[in-house]
Amino acid sequence: MDPGGSNGTTFEIPPNLDLGFMGDETPRPHGPLTAHGRIATQMTSHPTRMDAVQTPIIPTIGGLIRATPGTISLGQGVAHYGPPPAATEAVARALSEKSTHEYQPGAGLPQLIDRLAAKLAAVNRIDVKRGQALMVTAGANMAFCHAVQAITVPGDEIILNVPYYFNHDMAIGIAGCVTVPVATDAAYQPRVEALRAAITSRTRAIVTVTPNNPTGAVYGEAVLRAIDALCRERGIFHICDETYEYFTYAPARHFSAGSIDGAQDHTISIYSLSKAYGFAGWRIGYMAYPARLAGAMMKIQDTVLICPPVVSQIAAGAALDVGRAYCEPFVRGLAEVREMVLSQLSTLAPRVKVPVADGAFYCFVKLDTAQDAMAIAERLIREHRVAVLPGMTFGVTDGCYLRVAYGALQKATVAEGMGRLVRGLREIL
Ligand SMILES: Cc1ncc(COP(=O)(O)O)c(C=O)c1O
């Protein structure tokens, strides 16, 4: 490989040179002009870590949906409501401030960090003053990427409970690390002894996501305490993704492992405003993490983001002032939608099993068939105009599973979508 020519020199590109675009604007493979006056094309075939990273499923399903107009999507995991008006009003006021348009501190605006510390103390019982630091990121996904890079070298292992959230698996691959999948039990609860058995000398963390995407399972306090103790005992990190912390349906209750005595030195607690505050496009998440990782975290943040978008942080501060009360009526509405989804799916028993799903806005159904889940998902879109996601996206390799997401739509639309799903599955199975 010699992309820069024998002496590595590159030239200014002459203005009249064909830059590699055909008449139809299809880009041709191209590379830098070399010392020999040729375009180097070898770069395009060089293997990279991305080759081993799964392709995100949402755009693939999105393409199928666009090709079948009128499809109802029970695919993407988004909330159906927007941000509190106080958030957009605060942004309007801040637009005339010079500081809104300048770089600000990398970890986040000090006033937002203070608000987040107060929220963590009041809601999650996490006292960041006890050895933890806080960082605001452009969403929880970025916090997870930062965390993985801050605690690993390439080749290290991270344990994910399966089914897993696909972006976690992707982030681990992007960091040059290895996902070690460990199956959950029939109720999608983690199996502590199986997690223990999966730990090797390369393991750096166990990840828990509760309430869970894609299963909707809410992990019990006892199991979270056992996993956190295991991580402490084995000197590894416990990464807790709590994106759906407010989305639980009675009697389930959310528990933050970061609140456990002694958890502060090895527990990384990740949160998002995307779902609770209808904030997905503003890209604000945050994490509380062991303060000794601050140097590493700041190197990543400074290189990738420099500082979280200031205008979004201003919106986030105002949303946090409104607080959890903002999403409570929406969560109550989702509880009704969930009842309807579960009762519709129960009509397909015993060919379709729906384990307990008392959190987030997902359920992960097991189909009694040897057919391929992606093939079923495609047929559901093409023949029945309803979209769900296939189980293999979430790391499930044995059996046929589909994820149903019911957060993005109004109740009547979900009802119509569920009708199509039930009719479709009756025909396909
Ligand atoms: C478990 C989980 N973590 C993180 C995210 C992404 O959150 P954010 O929008 O804050 O990056 C999602 C989004 O679906 C999720 O399901």
PDBQT file of the ligand as one rigid body, heavy atoms in Angstrom, charges set to zero:
ROOT
HETATM    1  C1  LIG A 501     -30.948   1.569  25.158  1.00  0.00    +0.000 C 
HETATM    2  C2  LIG A 501     -30.732   2.814  24.384  1.00  0.00    +0.000 A 
HETATM    3  N1  LIG A 501     -29.654   3.565  24.659  1.00  0.00    +0.000 NA
HETATM    4  C3  LIG A 501     -29.401   4.701  23.968  1.00  0.00    +0.000 A 
HETATM    5  C4  LIG A 501     -30.242   5.113  22.963  1.00  0.00    +0.000 A 
HETATM    6  C5  LIG A 501     -29.903   6.349  22.192  1.00  0.00    +0.000 C 
HETATM    7  O1  LIG A 501     -30.187   7.482  22.971  1.00  0.00    +0.000 OA
HETATM    8  P1  LIG A 501     -29.717   8.921  22.469  1.00  0.00    +0.000 P 
HETATM    9  O2  LIG A 501     -30.741   9.417  21.528  1.00  0.00    +0.000 OA
HETATM   10  O3  LIG A 501     -29.670   9.723  23.748  1.00  0.00    +0.000 OA
HETATM   11  O4  LIG A 501     -28.366   8.751  21.865  1.00  0.00    +0.000 OA
HETATM   12  C6  LIG A 501     -31.374   4.361  22.641  1.00  0.00    +0.000 A 
HETATM   13  C7  LIG A 501     -32.257   4.783  21.542  1.00  0.00    +0.000 C 
HETATM   14  O5  LIG A 501     -33.090   4.079  21.049  1.00  0.00    +0.000 OA
HETATM   15  C8  LIG A 501     -31.615   3.176  23.368  1.00  0.00    +0.000 A 
HETATM   16  O6  LIG A 501     -32.664   2.414  23.085  1.00  0.00    +0.000 OA
ENDROOT
TORSDOF 0
